[in-house]
Amino acid sequence: MTGTNVGDPEGIEPIVWRLKFAVSLLALLFGILLSIQYRSQVEVRTRMPNRRLEDLAVLLRSTERANTGLTEQINALQSRVNRSPTRADEQVEARWGAHHAVSGEGVVVLILEQAKVADLEALSSAVVHAEDLLKIINELRTGGAEAITLNGIRMTELTEVVNAGAHILLGGAAISSPYRLEAIGPFDDMKRCLTLRGGVTEYLQFYGITVTLTRAKQLSLPAAREPKRLQYAKPSRDAAFGVRPMV
């Protein structure tokens, strides 16, 4: 009978050797796999903090750029605010400016009454009232007039224009037709405000009052009269922020 005898030590030794070799090979492969897995975990853990640091660095740079841009905008706006006068400064300057003679280009508004008794009775003509002159003055200011005179008298916020019988009192002095207003400022804007459809000019012309507008390349307006000295009222800073009188 041929074959390997189980009881023979020489026949068992090759089998044991093969088993040892297979176990060693499996152990080696298992060790290699463990080593690869360990290195992968270490590499992942090492890369994640680095990636997070890179993201944070990019975010920080973008935030710094945005902050720089906002700072530049704030500085530009602050410089504009510093250069722009406040409303109080503008009103104080306008009031003081009225007490100095000025010159410049502008517009001449001539208002001429042509009313007769018969026309008045027929309601086909009318006379100019103080309210009409005040409306024209306000339209001139809306159009950008910087200085205005009425019949040679410089207009300020304190100048009174009131009806007094057949006359109009301008700062206590009686004036009558023709009424001549001279205003220094942008001619086109002032003309546009005065010639609005349904405005004061059209209203006066409807009742037979002649209103003419003429461009003036050079006007010379006198200084305003000295205002009355205040006896009871005292200047207040808050008063500069009040509503401007409609005169």
C-alpha positions as a Markdown table, in Angstrom:
| # | Residue | x | y | z |
|---|---|---|---|---|
| 1 | Met | 0.0 | 0.0 | 0.0 |
| 2 | Thr | 1.4 | 3.3 | -1.1 |
| 3 | Gly | 0.8 | 6.9 | 0.3 |
| 4 | Thr | 1.8 | 8.9 | 3.3 |
| 5 | Asn | 1.7 | 7.2 | 6.6 |
| 6 | Val | 0.0 | 9.4 | 9.1 |
| 7 | Gly | 2.0 | 7.9 | 11.9 |
| 8 | Asp | 5.2 | 8.7 | 10.1 |
| 9 | Pro | 6.9 | 11.9 | 11.5 |
| 10 | Glu | 8.5 | 12.5 | 8.1 |
| 11 | Gly | 5.1 | 12.6 | 6.4 |
| 12 | Ile | 3.5 | 15.1 | 8.9 |
| 13 | Glu | 6.4 | 17.6 | 8.9 |
| 14 | Pro | 5.6 | 19.0 | 5.4 |
| 15 | Ile | 2.0 | 19.6 | 6.3 |
| 16 | Val | 2.9 | 21.5 | 9.4 |
| 17 | Trp | 5.4 | 23.6 | 7.5 |
| 18 | Arg | 2.7 | 24.5 | 4.9 |
| 19 | Leu | 0.3 | 25.5 | 7.7 |
| 20 | Lys | 2.9 | 27.6 | 9.4 |
| 21 | Phe | 3.8 | 29.3 | 6.1 |
| 22 | Ala | 0.1 | 30.0 | 5.3 |
| 23 | Val | -0.5 | 31.5 | 8.8 |
| 24 | Ser | 2.7 | 33.6 | 8.6 |
| 25 | Leu | 1.6 | 34.9 | 5.2 |
| 26 | Leu | -1.8 | 35.8 | 6.5 |
| 27 | Ala | -0.3 | 37.5 | 9.5 |
| 28 | Leu | 2.0 | 39.5 | 7.2 |
| 29 | Leu | -0.9 | 40.5 | 4.9 |
| 30 | Phe | -3.0 | 41.5 | 7.9 |
| 31 | Gly | -0.1 | 43.6 | 9.3 |
| 32 | Ile | 0.4 | 45.3 | 6.0 |
| 33 | Leu | -3.3 | 46.1 | 5.9 |
| 34 | Leu | -3.3 | 47.5 | 9.4 |
| 35 | Ser | -0.2 | 49.6 | 8.6 |
| 36 | Ile | -1.9 | 51.0 | 5.5 |
| 37 | Gln | -5.1 | 51.8 | 7.4 |
| 38 | Tyr | -3.1 | 53.5 | 10.2 |
| 39 | Arg | -1.2 | 55.6 | 7.8 |
| 40 | Ser | -4.4 | 56.6 | 6.0 |
| 41 | Gln | -6.0 | 57.7 | 9.3 |
| 42 | Val | -3.0 | 59.7 | 10.3 |
| 43 | Glu | -2.9 | 61.4 | 6.9 |
| 44 | Val | -6.6 | 62.2 | 7.0 |
| 45 | Arg | -6.2 | 63.7 | 10.5 |
| 46 | Thr | -3.2 | 65.7 | 9.4 |
| 47 | Arg | -4.8 | 67.1 | 6.3 |
| 48 | Met | -8.1 | 68.1 | 7.9 |
| 49 | Pro | -6.6 | 70.7 | 10.3 |
| 50 | Asn | -4.5 | 72.0 | 7.4 |
| 51 | Arg | -7.6 | 72.4 | 5.2 |
| 52 | Arg | -9.5 | 74.1 | 7.9 |
| 53 | Leu | -6.6 | 76.5 | 8.4 |
| 54 | Glu | -6.5 | 77.3 | 4.7 |
| 55 | Asp | -10.2 | 78.0 | 4.6 |
| 56 | Leu | -9.9 | 80.2 | 7.7 |
| 57 | Ala | -7.0 | 82.1 | 6.1 |
| 58 | Val | -9.1 | 82.7 | 2.9 |
| 59 | Leu | -12.0 | 83.8 | 4.9 |
| 60 | Leu | -9.8 | 86.2 | 6.9 |
| 61 | Arg | -8.3 | 87.7 | 3.8 |
| 62 | Ser | -11.7 | 88.3 | 2.3 |
| 63 | Thr | -13.0 | 89.8 | 5.5 |
| 64 | Glu | -10.0 | 92.1 | 5.7 |
| 65 | Arg | -10.6 | 93.3 | 2.1 |
| 66 | Ala | -14.3 | 94.0 | 2.8 |
| 67 | Asn | -13.3 | 95.8 | 6.0 |
| 68 | Thr | -10.8 | 98.0 | 4.0 |
| 69 | Gly | -13.5 | 98.8 | 1.4 |
| 70 | Leu | -16.0 | 99.8 | 4.1 |
| 71 | Thr | -13.4 | 101.9 | 5.8 |
| 72 | Glu | -12.7 | 103.8 | 2.6 |
| 73 | Gln | -16.4 | 104.4 | 2.0 |
| 74 | Ile | -16.8 | 105.7 | 5.6 |
| 75 | Asn | -13.8 | 108.0 | 5.2 |
| 76 | Ala | -15.2 | 109.3 | 1.8 |
| 77 | Leu | -18.6 | 110.0 | 3.3 |
| 78 | Gln | -17.1 | 111.6 | 6.4 |
| 79 | Ser | -15.0 | 114.0 | 4.2 |
| 80 | Arg | -18.2 | 114.9 | 2.2 |
| 81 | Val | -20.0 | 115.6 | 5.4 |
| 82 | Asn | -17.1 | 117.8 | 6.6 |
| 83 | Arg | -17.1 | 119.7 | 3.4 |
| 84 | Ser | -20.9 | 120.2 | 3.3 |
| 85 | Pro | -22.3 | 123.1 | 5.3 |
| 86 | Thr | -25.1 | 122.3 | 7.7 |
| 87 | Arg | -28.5 | 123.8 | 7.2 |
| 88 | Ala | -27.9 | 126.2 | 10.1 |
| 89 | Asp | -24.7 | 127.4 | 8.5 |
| 90 | Glu | -26.4 | 127.9 | 5.2 |
| 91 | Gln | -29.2 | 130.0 | 6.8 |
| 92 | Val | -26.8 | 132.0 | 8.8 |
| 93 | Glu | -24.7 | 132.7 | 5.7 |
| 94 | Ala | -27.8 | 133.6 | 3.7 |
| 95 | Arg | -28.9 | 136.1 | 6.3 |
| 96 | Trp | -25.5 | 137.7 | 6.6 |
| 97 | Gly | -25.1 | 137.7 | 2.8 |
| 98 | Ala | -28.3 | 139.8 | 2.4 |
| 99 | His | -26.5 | 142.6 | 4.2 |
| 100 | His | -23.8 | 142.8 | 1.4 |
| 101 | Ala | -24.2 | 144.2 | -2.1 |
| 102 | Val | -24.0 | 141.4 | -4.7 |
| 103 | Ser | -23.8 | 141.1 | -8.5 |
| 104 | Gly | -24.3 | 138.3 | -11.0 |
| 105 | Glu | -26.5 | 137.0 | -13.8 |
| 106 | Gly | -30.1 | 136.3 | -13.3 |
| 107 | Val | -33.6 | 137.4 | -14.3 |
| 108 | Val | -35.7 | 140.6 | -14.3 |
| 109 | Val | -39.4 | 140.2 | -13.7 |
| 110 | Leu | -41.6 | 143.2 | -14.7 |
| 111 | Ile | -45.2 | 143.3 | -13.5 |
| 112 | Leu | -47.4 | 146.0 | -15.0 |
| 113 | Glu | -51.0 | 146.7 | -14.0 |
| 114 | Gln | -53.4 | 147.8 | -16.8 |
| 115 | Ala | -56.5 | 147.8 | -14.7 |
| 116 | Lys | -59.3 | 150.3 | -15.4 |
| 117 | Val | -62.5 | 150.9 | -13.5 |
| 118 | Ala | -64.6 | 149.4 | -16.3 |
| 119 | Asp | -62.3 | 146.4 | -16.5 |
| 120 | Leu | -62.5 | 145.9 | -12.7 |
| 121 | Glu | -66.3 | 146.0 | -12.8 |
| 122 | Ala | -66.4 | 143.5 | -15.6 |
| 123 | Leu | -63.9 | 141.3 | -13.8 |
| 124 | Ser | -61.7 | 141.3 | -16.9 |
| 125 | Ser | -58.8 | 142.8 | -15.1 |
| 126 | Ala | -57.3 | 143.0 | -11.6 |
| 127 | Val | -54.7 | 144.7 | -9.5 |
| 128 | Val | -51.6 | 143.1 | -8.0 |
| 129 | His | -51.7 | 142.2 | -4.4 |
| 130 | Ala | -49.0 | 141.6 | -1.8 |
| 131 | Glu | -49.8 | 137.9 | -2.0 |
| 132 | Asp | -49.1 | 137.8 | -5.7 |
| 133 | Leu | -45.7 | 139.4 | -5.2 |
| 134 | Leu | -44.9 | 136.9 | -2.4 |
| 135 | Lys | -45.8 | 134.0 | -4.6 |
| 136 | Ile | -43.4 | 135.3 | -7.3 |
| 137 | Ile | -40.6 | 135.8 | -4.8 |
| 138 | Asn | -41.1 | 132.2 | -3.5 |
| 139 | Glu | -41.1 | 130.8 | -7.0 |
| 140 | Leu | -37.8 | 132.7 | -7.7 |
| 141 | Arg | -36.3 | 131.2 | -4.5 |
| 142 | Thr | -37.6 | 127.7 | -5.5 |
| 143 | Gly | -35.7 | 128.2 | -8.8 |
| 144 | Gly | -32.5 | 128.9 | -7.0 |
| 145 | Ala | -32.5 | 132.7 | -6.6 |
| 146 | Glu | -29.7 | 133.7 | -4.2 |
| 147 | Ala | -30.5 | 137.4 | -4.0 |
| 148 | Ile | -33.8 | 139.2 | -4.8 |
| 149 | Thr | -34.8 | 142.9 | -4.9 |
| 150 | Leu | -38.3 | 144.3 | -5.3 |
| 151 | Asn | -38.4 | 147.9 | -6.7 |
| 152 | Gly | -34.8 | 148.3 | -5.6 |
| 153 | Ile | -35.2 | 147.0 | -2.1 |
| 154 | Arg | -33.3 | 143.9 | -1.1 |
| 155 | Met | -35.5 | 141.0 | 0.2 |
| 156 | Thr | -34.7 | 139.1 | 3.3 |
| 157 | Glu | -36.7 | 136.7 | 5.6 |
| 158 | Leu | -37.7 | 139.7 | 7.7 |
| 159 | Thr | -38.9 | 142.0 | 4.8 |
| 160 | Glu | -42.6 | 142.7 | 5.1 |
| 161 | Val | -44.8 | 142.8 | 2.0 |
| 162 | Val | -48.4 | 143.7 | 3.0 |
| 163 | Asn | -51.4 | 145.4 | 1.4 |
| 164 | Ala | -52.2 | 149.0 | 2.4 |
| 165 | Gly | -55.2 | 150.3 | 0.5 |
| 166 | Ala | -54.3 | 151.0 | -3.1 |
| 167 | His | -50.7 | 150.5 | -2.4 |
| 168 | Ile | -48.4 | 147.8 | -1.2 |
| 169 | Leu | -46.1 | 148.4 | 1.7 |
| 170 | Leu | -42.6 | 146.9 | 1.3 |
| 171 | Gly | -40.6 | 147.1 | 4.5 |
| 172 | Gly | -42.7 | 150.1 | 5.5 |
| 173 | Ala | -42.3 | 151.9 | 2.2 |
| 174 | Ala | -45.2 | 152.3 | -0.2 |
| 175 | Ile | -44.7 | 150.9 | -3.7 |
| 176 | Ser | -47.0 | 150.7 | -6.7 |
| 177 | Ser | -47.1 | 149.4 | -10.3 |
| 178 | Pro | -44.9 | 148.7 | -12.2 |
| 179 | Tyr | -43.3 | 146.2 | -9.9 |
| 180 | Arg | -39.7 | 145.2 | -10.8 |
| 181 | Leu | -38.1 | 142.1 | -9.3 |
| 182 | Glu | -34.5 | 141.4 | -9.9 |
| 183 | Ala | -33.1 | 138.0 | -8.9 |
| 184 | Ile | -29.5 | 136.6 | -9.2 |
| 185 | Gly | -29.5 | 132.9 | -9.9 |
| 186 | Pro | -29.9 | 130.3 | -12.7 |
| 187 | Phe | -32.2 | 131.9 | -15.3 |
| 188 | Asp | -33.6 | 128.7 | -16.8 |
| 189 | Asp | -34.6 | 127.2 | -13.4 |
| 190 | Met | -36.2 | 130.4 | -12.2 |
| 191 | Lys | -38.0 | 130.9 | -15.5 |
| 192 | Arg | -39.3 | 127.3 | -15.3 |
| 193 | Cys | -40.7 | 127.8 | -11.8 |
| 194 | Leu | -42.4 | 131.1 | -12.8 |
| 195 | Thr | -44.0 | 129.7 | -16.0 |
| 196 | Leu | -45.5 | 126.6 | -14.6 |
| 197 | Arg | -48.9 | 125.8 | -16.1 |
| 198 | Gly | -51.5 | 127.1 | -13.7 |
| 199 | Gly | -48.9 | 129.1 | -11.7 |
| 200 | Val | -48.8 | 132.6 | -10.5 |
| 201 | Thr | -47.7 | 134.1 | -13.9 |
| 202 | Glu | -50.5 | 132.5 | -15.8 |
| 203 | Tyr | -52.9 | 133.5 | -13.1 |
| 204 | Leu | -51.9 | 137.2 | -13.3 |
| 205 | Gln | -51.9 | 137.2 | -17.1 |
| 206 | Phe | -55.4 | 135.8 | -17.1 |
| 207 | Tyr | -56.6 | 138.9 | -15.4 |
| 208 | Gly | -54.9 | 141.3 | -17.8 |
| 209 | Ile | -51.7 | 141.9 | -15.8 |
| 210 | Thr | -48.5 | 142.0 | -17.9 |
| 211 | Val | -45.7 | 139.8 | -16.6 |
| 212 | Thr | -42.4 | 139.8 | -18.6 |
| 213 | Leu | -39.3 | 137.8 | -17.9 |
| 214 | Thr | -35.9 | 139.0 | -19.2 |
| 215 | Arg | -32.5 | 137.3 | -18.9 |
| 216 | Ala | -29.9 | 139.6 | -17.4 |
| 217 | Lys | -26.2 | 138.9 | -17.8 |
| 218 | Gln | -25.2 | 141.2 | -15.0 |
| 219 | Leu | -27.3 | 142.5 | -12.1 |
| 220 | Ser | -26.1 | 144.6 | -9.2 |
| 221 | Leu | -28.3 | 144.3 | -6.1 |
| 222 | Pro | -27.8 | 146.6 | -3.1 |
| 223 | Ala | -27.4 | 145.4 | 0.5 |
| 224 | Ala | -30.4 | 144.9 | 2.6 |
| 225 | Arg | -31.4 | 147.5 | 5.1 |
| 226 | Glu | -30.2 | 146.9 | 8.7 |
| 227 | Pro | -32.9 | 145.0 | 10.6 |
| 228 | Lys | -34.5 | 146.3 | 13.7 |
| 229 | Arg | -32.5 | 145.7 | 16.8 |
| 230 | Leu | -34.1 | 143.0 | 18.9 |
| 231 | Gln | -35.2 | 144.2 | 22.4 |
| 232 | Tyr | -36.8 | 141.0 | 23.8 |
| 233 | Ala | -35.8 | 138.2 | 21.6 |
| 234 | Lys | -32.3 | 136.6 | 21.8 |
| 235 | Pro | -30.6 | 134.6 | 19.1 |
| 236 | Ser | -30.9 | 130.8 | 19.5 |
| 237 | Arg | -29.0 | 128.1 | 17.8 |
| 238 | Asp | -32.2 | 126.0 | 17.5 |
| 239 | Ala | -33.9 | 128.8 | 15.6 |
| 240 | Ala | -31.7 | 128.1 | 12.7 |
| 241 | Phe | -33.4 | 124.8 | 12.2 |
| 242 | Gly | -36.9 | 126.3 | 12.1 |
| 243 | Val | -39.3 | 126.7 | 9.1 |
| 244 | Arg | -38.2 | 129.4 | 6.7 |
| 245 | Pro | -40.7 | 132.2 | 6.5 |
| 246 | Met | -42.5 | 132.4 | 3.2 |
| 247 | Val | -41.3 | 135.9 | 2.3 |
